[in-house]
Amino acid sequence: METRSDDTGGNTRRVVAIAACIAIIAIAGALYWYLSPGPDVARTSRSARMAVPVSVATASRQDVPIYLIGLGTVQALFTVGIHAQVDGKLQDVFFKEGQRVKKGDVLAKIDPRLYQAALDQAKAHKAQDDAQLIAAEKDLARFQTLVTRNAETQQNVDLQQAKVDQTKAAIDADVAAIETAQTNFDYTDITATTDGRMGVRMVDPGNIVHASDQGAIAILTQTEPAVVTFTLPAQTLDDVRDAIRQGNVQVAAYDRDNVRLLSTGTLSMIDNLIDQTTATYRLKATFGNEDEKLWPGEFVNARLLLQTRKNVVVIPPVAVQRGPHGLFTWVVKQDNMVEPRPIQTGATTGNRTIVLSGVDDGDRVVTDGQYKLETNSPVTLVPPRTATSGDAT
């Protein structure tokens, strides 16, 4: 019985010893964990911040033209409907559709025979009255001689004088009739009233035409020079008027895509009122148009050169960002870290935005990849994904 008691006590001591060892190990692990310095959080965070790939452009000083652009319509300087001025059969048409003609060229002819006959009749009637005038003047001279000899009465002299005056008046009427007949005869030749280009023929030879016809035989347009009428917002009126005071204002006409230059001219007039419905006003520019690139009725973009800003700092428009405190741009510093910099901008022309403050000549600004950036983010420079567009507004 004593031996069994010793065995039980020995087992108890071994259990206590094992528990003590476990407790000591746990306490040592806790102390080690508590007293160890742990990982370098800042270093780990810094290593996790990878360099952001961005594209950049360099701010530079340039002379920047400031344009105003309005949608316009090309108009011919003169548009003339070719009409008959007398009635008759259209005998001949001498122009080809689309042909260039000169002022005075005969374009068409109306049968002139009736008008030639009327002219001959008027001339014959005048010749008859001329002969009557000669006879009446001779009779008057005889009556005046006889009255001095008391062989004729003064009453007969006065009657003969009235007859002479009536014949002279008839001759004046004959002259007017001849001029009318001559004019009607001349109208049988339909001539060009100005230089220009003929349009589509509306009436064929053989048809009867009238001076009262509403439709034209054809349309003649003078395209050299040409005119472009366009509109601009009302708030630009003072700027345009100031530009006019400085001298001729240049206007360039571009195609509807605003890419291809068609012609250059000068501003010729500003309309005398503002359209209150659209808050715009009309302007008119004149172009030489010797190559006829401007076609009547064509829609164009009229680009008015308002002024040229000299030696200003410019950056690409894509570098300008808008934040809660206004406009800013990301600037790449010397250590290839970025910072947001507040800026003030002026006008934008094509791929250039004028920067009034915040960016200096030579600063590198981010043009692509801004959405991944934070203050002091490291960056790596990559080429832009697309080529910079041309200088088109």
Secondary structure, 3 states (H helix, E strand, C coil): CHHHHHHHHHHHHHHHHHHHHHHHHHHHHHHHHHHCCCCCHHHHHHHHCCCEEEEEEECEEEEEEEEEEEEEEEEEEEEEEECCCCCEEEEEECCCCCCEECCCCEEEEECCHHHHHHHHHHHHHHHHHHHHHHHHHHHHHHHHHHHHCCCCCHHHHHHHHHHHHHHHHHHHHHHHHHHHHHHHHHCCEEECCCCEEECCCCCCCCCEECCCCCCCCEEEEEEEEEEEEEEEEHHHHHHHHHHHHCCCCEEEEECCCCCCEEEEEEEEEEEEEEECCCCEEEEEEEECCCCCCCCCCCEEEEEEEEEEEEEEEEECHHHCEEECCEEEEEEECCCCEEEEEECEEEEEECCEEEEEECCCCCCEEEEECHHHCCCCCEEEECCCCCCCCCCCC
